[in-house]
């Protein structure tokens, strides 16, 4: 991207990564016996510094719910070449001495309910909360997020009106829980099976707005060609983490790798490259709606 755009992207995304500090990025690759490749991702750190016991020998198996533009660029597991979370997984695999990343597309609601199996970890913009920790284990948080409101660009959506319009949410998400338990609108709430169905319903006028993670909605707004925009957001103080099968023997080791990726600046670089360009807008400049507006 042009230098000016790159600077803007870094400014937009940099504030979201937790615990980055001022450490410089590690951009070199240490000598290694094999020469693995991971799509179009830039890989850093020391190959094989950590040891894991993966489900499939030599491969890191990662679950995600697709599509997830900016996070996993591609609509099918075989088409993924890069994206924030895919390249995060690639860097984890490299530092663990694994020469490949196997991507499994699963329903989000099943994933966070602990109903999927045969994977090493999941990276799918998953918010950490106590209810989900009952059925799965989580890594240290790697990104902070609030709940956003996506609507058509010509719609007059404000904090007061949110309680009286038709709202769409995606099944099993914290957006669904937030709308039903905290926002409590008088208008109808429609729960969709997945994000694409929810966004399609908004485009077709079946709902007036959708509530989901701001970081996810910004990517959809960017891809809409100006027909949709994030009108506001709510301060919910949520954090994304990697999800592990309950009792995973690899949790402590992958936790160490993720902390290393945070501390050496790798995740800051991924955020600037993939999320900054996907957003097209500084999340900090999106107005915050009070939850109790219009009551």
N, C-alpha and C positions, 0 to 999 in steps of 0.2 A: 504494500500500500504506500501512497505518497508519505513523505516525512511528516507533514502537518497532520494527516489523518492518523498516522501511527501515534503521534503524541496525544491527539485527542482521545484515541482509543485507550491508551494507557491511563489517562486521567479518569476516563469513565469507569474503567473496570478495576483499577488498582485498589480503590477503597474497599472493595468487597472481600478481598482475600484476607483471612484471619492470620495474624501472627507472622506477617512477612518480615517486619523489621527492616533493617538496612543492609542485610547481607547481599552480596553480589551473586548473580546467577552463575551456576556451574554450567559451562557450555562445552567443555571438552569431554571426550570419551576416553576412558582409561583403556590400556591394552587388554585384550581378551582373546580367548582361544577361538570363539566362534564369531560370526559376523551377522547377527540377526537384523532384520528390518521390521519396522512396525508402521506400515502405511506411509504417510507423508509426515509423520511426527518428527520433531527434533528431539533427540535423545541425549541425556546428560548423566553425569555421575559415573560410578564405578560398576562395571558389569560383574554380577555375581557377588556383590558385597554382602548380601543377605541370603539366607537359605529358607526355602519354603517347601511344603509338601503339597503340591497342587493336585487337583482332581485328575488332570491329564498330564502325564509326564512331559516336561519341557514347555508346557503351555499354561498361561494364566486364563482361566475361564471367568468371564465377567458378564453379569446379567444387566440388562437395561430395557427400558420400555421405549420403543421407537415410535414415531420420529422424535428427535430432540435436536433441532437445528442449533448450531453453535457449540453444542456439547458433544454430539455424535453426528458428523456430517455425512449423511446418507440415509436412505429410507429402509434398507435391509442390512442384516448383519454382514453380508458379503460385500456390500458397497461402501462400508465405512472406511475412510482413509485418514481422517483426522478429526479435530474437535477437542474442546477442553478436557472432557472426561475420558475420551478415548486415548488421548495423548498422555493423560495422567496415568491411565492403566498401562500404557506402553512403557512409561518410565518406571513404574513399579515392577513390571515384568523384567525389564533390563537389569535393574539393580538386584533383582532376585535371581538372575542368571537363567531366565526363561526366554526362549527364542521366539515365542509367539503369543498373541492375544486372541482367544476365541470369544466371539461376541454371541450372546444368547438373548433374543428378543422375547420378553415375557410381559404379561399384563401387570401394570403397576400395582393394582389393588392386591393381586396374588403375591407379588414380591414383598410388599411391606407387611403382609399378613403372615409371612413365614411359610407360604404354601408352595414355594419353588424349591428345587433341589439340584444337586450335582453342579455346584458352582463354587468358585473361590471367594468372590466378593461381587457386590453390585454397586454400580455408580450410575445413578439415574436421578440426579437432583433430589435426593431423598432427605427430607427434614427429620432430624433426630427428635424424638419425643418419648415420654415414658411409656405410653401405650405400645408403641412399636418395639421398644426395648424388651418387652415381655416375650417376644417371639423371635427376636434377632439381636445380634450384637452390632455395635457401631464403632467406627474409628473416631479419632479426634475430629472436630469440625474443621472443614477446609474452606467454607464459604458462608457468608452471612446473607440473609434474604428477608424480605418482607412480602406481604400479600398485595398484589396489584390488581387494578381494574382495567380491563381491555374493552373498548367499545368502538363503534364506527366513528370515524373522524368527524362526521357531521352531526353526531348525537350530542345533545346537551346533558352530559352526565356530570353531576356534582355530588358532594357528600350527602346533602339532604335528600336528594332524589333517589339515592341508592336503596333506600328502604322501601321504595314503592315501585320498583321496576322488576322485570323478569331477569333473573340472574341464572347463569349457567356455571356449573362446577364440574370438575373431573373426579370420577369415582376413586375413593380411597386416599384423596389428597388432603393436606392440611387446609387447603382452600375450602373444600367441602365442609370440614369441621368448623372452620372459622365462620363461614356464612351462617351455618345452622345454629351454632352455639353462642356466638358473640354478636354478629350483625343482626340476626333474627329479623329479616325483612318481612314486610306484610305482603309483598309480591311473591309470585311463585318462584321456587328454586328447582331447576332441572339438573339432574345428575347424569352426566354422560359417561359412556364406557371408557373413553380415552380422550386425550387432548385434541386430536384431529377432528373427531366428531363434535366436540365442544366448539372449536373454532369455526367449523363449517356451519353450525347452527347459528352462530353470531353473524356470519357473512350472509346467511339466508334470511336473517331477521326473525328467527324463531325465539331468540332471547335478545335482551337489550344490552347486556354486558356480561362478561365472565370474570370470575375471581380466581386467581392462580398466582404462583410465585412471580414477582415482578421480573426476575431474571429470565424466566421462560416467556412471559408475555411480550417483553421487549423484542425478543427474536421474532415472534410472530408478527408484531407490528411492523418491524423492519421488512419482513418478507411480503407484506400485504400491498406494497406499492402505494402507500399513502391512504388506503381506504380504512385502516384501523389505527388507533393510537391508545397508549396507556394514559388514561385520564387522571389517575390518582393511585395512591397506595395507602396501606394501613401499616402502622408500626406493630409488627408482631414479633420481632426479635428472634427469628428462626435461624437455624444453621444446618447446612448440608453436611452429611457424613457418608463414608462408605459403609455399606451394610454387609455383614458376614452371617453365614449360617450360625445359629445358636451353638455356642461351645466350640467354635472353629479353633483348631490348634494353630492356625496361622495369624490370628488376630494380633498378638503382641508384636510379631515381626512386621506385618504390614502397617501397623500403627507407627512403628519406628520409621519405616520408609516414608510414610505420608508426612510425618513431622519433618523429616529431612527435606522433602520436596517443598514444604512451606518455608523452612529456615534458609535454604540455599537460593530461594527466589524462583525456583522452577515454576511453581503454580502462579506466581505473579506474571511471569512471561507468558504462560498459556492463557491467562485471563486477558492480557493485553492483545494477544494475537487473535484469539477466537471469540471471546465474549465482547470485547470492545467493538470489533467489526460487526458482530451479530446484532448488538444493541442499536447502534446508530444514535444513541441518546444517553446522556449522563443520568443514571438512576437517581442521583442526589438532587436533581432539579425537578423531579416529578413531585407534585404537591401531595402532602399527606392528608388523608381524610380522617376526622375523628370518628370513632366507632359509634358514638352515641348521637351523631348528627341527625336531626329530624325526629327525635323521639319526643 
